[in-house]
C-alpha cells in the first residue's frame, strides 16, 4: 500500500479577518495537501474552533477583531492541554512585534509576503519541535531581537510597569502619583532601566525605547 504524505494527516485551523486573504491561504494549503479543518475571521471565533478541534497547526493573523493572535494563543492554552502549534502571520517586520512573539511563546512567525514553500517549511519545522521565524527577517535581525529580549529579562516588575507608563507619555511626576511613590524613586528607577538596557542617557532615548517595545512590560 502506498504510504500517505505526512501533509495529508496534518490538520490546520486558519484565523484571518480579511476574507480574500483567508480564502487564498486556505486554497494554497489545500492544494499542497494539508487538511484545513476550520477557519475563523475573529479572535473569539478562533479560540472556540481551536479548543474544539485541537488541530496540529493554528495559523493566526496577529491583528484581528475581538482578540489578537497572541491573545488567542493564551486563551487557547490557559485552560486546556492542546497539541496545537501556533504560528502567527503578519505584515509587520518591526522588532517589537517579533519580540512580543518570542515573549509569548509562539512556535512560528511568518510574514504575509512569504511564499507557500516557506509556510510549508515553517509548518514542518514547528511540528518537529523547533521554533521558526521567517527568513525574510534575516539572521542578524533575529540575533538583535534575542539580545533585546535578554535585556527585558533584566528588568524588575516595577521597572516593566514604569516602561509601560513611559510609553503612554507619562512623566516622572505622573508615574509617581500613579504608583504612590516619590518622584525621586521613579527617577532612580529610570536611571537603573537606562543602565540595564545599555541606553545612551540622552533625554529621549528611554522614551523611544519604551514606545518601540510597548506591550512587552
One Martini backbone bead per residue (centre of mass of N, CA, C, O) as a GRO file, in nm:
protein
  217
    1UNK     BB    1   0.097   0.036   0.022
    2UNK     BB    2   0.069   0.364  -0.009
    3UNK     BB    3   0.212   0.621   0.140
    4UNK     BB    4   0.118   0.886   0.301
    5UNK     BB    5   0.134   1.203   0.331
    6UNK     BB    6   0.196   1.404   0.602
    7UNK     BB    7  -0.003   1.633   0.519
    8UNK     BB    8  -0.276   1.477   0.529
    9UNK     BB    9  -0.251   1.460   0.865
   10UNK     BB   10  -0.249   1.774   0.871
   11UNK     BB   11  -0.401   2.003   1.084
   12UNK     BB   12  -0.588   2.316   1.015
   13UNK     BB   13  -0.622   2.649   1.145
   14UNK     BB   14  -0.765   2.959   1.028
   15UNK     BB   15  -0.694   3.310   1.119
   16UNK     BB   16  -0.872   3.567   0.928
   17UNK     BB   17  -1.018   3.894   0.855
   18UNK     BB   18  -0.956   3.850   0.545
   19UNK     BB   19  -1.129   3.685   0.311
   20UNK     BB   20  -0.923   3.668   0.075
   21UNK     BB   21  -0.683   3.567   0.239
   22UNK     BB   22  -0.824   3.317   0.354
   23UNK     BB   23  -0.895   3.180   0.086
   24UNK     BB   24  -0.608   3.166  -0.037
   25UNK     BB   25  -0.468   3.005   0.190
   26UNK     BB   26  -0.651   2.762   0.186
   27UNK     BB   27  -0.602   2.677  -0.109
   28UNK     BB   28  -0.293   2.642  -0.097
   29UNK     BB   29  -0.287   2.425   0.129
   30UNK     BB   30  -0.471   2.219  -0.013
   31UNK     BB   31  -0.296   2.182  -0.274
   32UNK     BB   32  -0.047   2.056  -0.082
   33UNK     BB   33  -0.227   1.859   0.145
   34UNK     BB   34  -0.389   1.998   0.359
   35UNK     BB   35  -0.601   2.014   0.647
   36UNK     BB   36  -0.883   2.220   0.662
   37UNK     BB   37  -1.094   2.232   0.962
   38UNK     BB   38  -1.080   2.558   1.000
   39UNK     BB   39  -1.230   2.893   1.031
   40UNK     BB   40  -1.154   3.248   1.105
   41UNK     BB   41  -1.243   3.620   1.165
   42UNK     BB   42  -1.179   3.596   1.480
   43UNK     BB   43  -1.064   3.544   1.796
   44UNK     BB   44  -1.307   3.400   1.935
   45UNK     BB   45  -1.354   3.195   1.711
   46UNK     BB   46  -1.075   3.068   1.725
   47UNK     BB   47  -1.087   2.956   2.009
   48UNK     BB   48  -1.330   2.769   1.968
   49UNK     BB   49  -1.211   2.594   1.735
   50UNK     BB   50  -0.941   2.503   1.860
   51UNK     BB   51  -1.054   2.373   2.126
   52UNK     BB   52  -1.242   2.172   1.968
   53UNK     BB   53  -1.022   2.047   1.738
   54UNK     BB   54  -0.719   2.025   1.786
   55UNK     BB   55  -0.490   2.111   1.603
   56UNK     BB   56  -0.172   2.111   1.483
   57UNK     BB   57  -0.244   2.395   1.344
   58UNK     BB   58  -0.225   2.758   1.399
   59UNK     BB   59  -0.318   3.025   1.188
   60UNK     BB   60  -0.240   3.366   1.284
   61UNK     BB   61  -0.346   3.663   1.297
   62UNK     BB   62  -0.255   3.927   1.480
   63UNK     BB   63  -0.484   4.124   1.355
   64UNK     BB   64  -0.792   4.108   1.529
   65UNK     BB   65  -1.085   4.081   1.627
   66UNK     BB   66  -1.121   4.079   1.986
   67UNK     BB   67  -0.846   3.904   1.920
   68UNK     BB   68  -0.533   3.844   1.904
   69UNK     BB   69  -0.302   3.610   1.835
   70UNK     BB   70  -0.177   3.603   2.122
   71UNK     BB   71  -0.447   3.583   2.280
   72UNK     BB   72  -0.542   3.320   2.159
   73UNK     BB   73  -0.318   3.142   2.268
   74UNK     BB   74  -0.370   3.194   2.567
   75UNK     BB   75  -0.667   3.099   2.573
   76UNK     BB   76  -0.612   2.805   2.464
   77UNK     BB   77  -0.383   2.728   2.705
   78UNK     BB   78  -0.501   2.792   3.002
   79UNK     BB   79  -0.748   2.537   3.006
   80UNK     BB   80  -0.592   2.353   2.784
   81UNK     BB   81  -0.460   2.059   2.634
   82UNK     BB   82  -0.264   2.106   2.351
   83UNK     BB   83  -0.108   2.018   2.033
   84UNK     BB   84  -0.083   2.293   1.926
   85UNK     BB   85   0.065   2.497   1.684
   86UNK     BB   86   0.169   2.843   1.679
   87UNK     BB   87   0.114   3.067   1.398
   88UNK     BB   88   0.211   3.378   1.292
   89UNK     BB   89   0.069   3.643   1.081
   90UNK     BB   90   0.230   3.923   0.899
   91UNK     BB   91   0.350   4.254   0.801
   92UNK     BB   92   0.538   4.273   1.045
   93UNK     BB   93   0.897   4.375   1.112
   94UNK     BB   94   0.903   4.473   1.379
   95UNK     BB   95   1.061   4.419   1.673
   96UNK     BB   96   0.817   4.422   1.874
   97UNK     BB   97   0.663   4.184   1.744
   98UNK     BB   98   0.883   3.968   1.770
   99UNK     BB   99   0.916   3.995   2.074
  100UNK     BB  100   0.625   3.920   2.146
  101UNK     BB  101   0.640   3.639   2.026
  102UNK     BB  102   0.868   3.531   2.202
  103UNK     BB  103   0.734   3.606   2.478
  104UNK     BB  104   0.464   3.418   2.416
  105UNK     BB  105   0.550   3.133   2.260
  106UNK     BB  106   0.556   3.096   1.976
  107UNK     BB  107   0.639   2.877   1.699
  108UNK     BB  108   0.568   3.101   1.469
  109UNK     BB  109   0.694   3.353   1.217
  110UNK     BB  110   0.516   3.518   0.961
  111UNK     BB  111   0.491   3.655   0.646
  112UNK     BB  112   0.259   3.747   0.401
  113UNK     BB  113   0.497   3.735   0.174
  114UNK     BB  114   0.531   3.451   0.195
  115UNK     BB  115   0.568   3.156   0.074
  116UNK     BB  116   0.445   2.840   0.055
  117UNK     BB  117   0.720   2.710   0.111
  118UNK     BB  118   0.769   2.853   0.383
  119UNK     BB  119   0.517   2.757   0.525
  120UNK     BB  120   0.586   2.459   0.507
  121UNK     BB  121   0.856   2.477   0.659
  122UNK     BB  122   0.736   2.582   0.919
  123UNK     BB  123   0.547   2.349   0.983
  124UNK     BB  124   0.762   2.128   0.992
  125UNK     BB  125   0.939   2.257   1.211
  126UNK     BB  126   0.729   2.279   1.448
  127UNK     BB  127   0.651   1.972   1.446
  128UNK     BB  128   0.971   1.916   1.529
  129UNK     BB  129   1.027   2.142   1.775
  130UNK     BB  130   1.089   2.421   1.616
  131UNK     BB  131   1.149   2.738   1.595
  132UNK     BB  132   1.006   2.987   1.361
  133UNK     BB  133   1.151   3.237   1.136
  134UNK     BB  134   1.146   3.435   0.899
  135UNK     BB  135   1.379   3.488   0.647
  136UNK     BB  136   1.308   3.792   0.595
  137UNK     BB  137   1.444   3.898   0.863
  138UNK     BB  138   1.702   3.769   0.939
  139UNK     BB  139   1.968   3.684   1.136
  140UNK     BB  140   2.045   3.962   1.255
  141UNK     BB  141   1.766   4.038   1.357
  142UNK     BB  142   1.729   3.796   1.551
  143UNK     BB  143   1.972   3.860   1.729
  144UNK     BB  144   1.870   4.138   1.825
  145UNK     BB  145   1.613   4.031   1.957
  146UNK     BB  146   1.749   3.847   2.163
  147UNK     BB  147   1.902   4.075   2.308
  148UNK     BB  148   1.646   4.236   2.392
  149UNK     BB  149   1.514   4.009   2.556
  150UNK     BB  150   1.737   3.991   2.768
  151UNK     BB  151   1.699   4.277   2.874
  152UNK     BB  152   1.407   4.242   2.978
  153UNK     BB  153   1.488   4.029   3.207
  154UNK     BB  154   1.632   4.258   3.392
  155UNK     BB  155   1.363   4.357   3.467
  156UNK     BB  156   1.149   4.456   3.684
  157UNK     BB  157   0.823   4.488   3.746
  158UNK     BB  158   0.845   4.794   3.804
  159UNK     BB  159   1.005   4.867   3.546
  160UNK     BB  160   0.793   4.767   3.345
  161UNK     BB  161   0.571   4.959   3.434
  162UNK     BB  162   0.724   5.218   3.368
  163UNK     BB  163   0.757   5.164   3.069
  164UNK     BB  164   0.455   5.168   3.005
  165UNK     BB  165   0.410   5.466   3.101
  166UNK     BB  166   0.612   5.601   2.915
  167UNK     BB  167   0.461   5.502   2.652
  168UNK     BB  168   0.210   5.701   2.761
  169UNK     BB  169   0.348   5.988   2.839
  170UNK     BB  170   0.458   5.974   3.123
  171UNK     BB  171   0.578   6.130   3.384
  172UNK     BB  172   0.731   6.115   3.684
  173UNK     BB  173   0.501   6.245   3.846
  174UNK     BB  174   0.269   6.070   3.737
  175UNK     BB  175   0.394   5.796   3.815
  176UNK     BB  176   0.416   5.848   4.120
  177UNK     BB  177   0.112   5.881   4.165
  178UNK     BB  178   0.023   5.599   4.050
  179UNK     BB  179   0.246   5.435   4.252
  180UNK     BB  180   0.298   5.573   4.531
  181UNK     BB  181   0.564   5.748   4.486
  182UNK     BB  182   0.842   5.910   4.445
  183UNK     BB  183   1.008   6.088   4.207
  184UNK     BB  184   1.287   5.984   4.297
  185UNK     BB  185   1.227   5.685   4.255
  186UNK     BB  186   1.168   5.704   3.952
  187UNK     BB  187   1.443   5.817   3.871
  188UNK     BB  188   1.600   5.570   3.966
  189UNK     BB  189   1.465   5.371   3.780
  190UNK     BB  190   1.546   5.506   3.516
  191UNK     BB  191   1.848   5.471   3.555
  192UNK     BB  192   1.845   5.161   3.575
  193UNK     BB  193   1.718   5.107   3.299
  194UNK     BB  194   1.936   5.240   3.124
  195UNK     BB  195   2.162   5.050   3.218
  196UNK     BB  196   2.032   4.771   3.144
  197UNK     BB  197   1.984   4.870   2.829
  198UNK     BB  198   2.220   5.040   2.723
  199UNK     BB  199   2.165   5.350   2.718
  200UNK     BB  200   2.154   5.654   2.624
  201UNK     BB  201   2.096   5.930   2.848
  202UNK     BB  202   1.935   6.069   2.670
  203UNK     BB  203   1.621   6.192   2.700
  204UNK     BB  204   1.470   6.014   2.450
  205UNK     BB  205   1.559   5.707   2.458
  206UNK     BB  206   1.357   5.580   2.658
  207UNK     BB  207   1.102   5.660   2.508
  208UNK     BB  208   1.164   5.513   2.243
  209UNK     BB  209   1.191   5.231   2.365
  210UNK     BB  210   0.911   5.211   2.499
  211UNK     BB  211   0.750   5.242   2.230
  212UNK     BB  212   0.874   5.000   2.074
  213UNK     BB  213   0.804   4.797   2.346
  214UNK     BB  214   0.515   4.801   2.361
  215UNK     BB  215   0.363   4.531   2.557
  216UNK     BB  216   0.630   4.392   2.726
  217UNK     BB  217   0.582   4.449   3.051
   0.00000   0.00000   0.00000
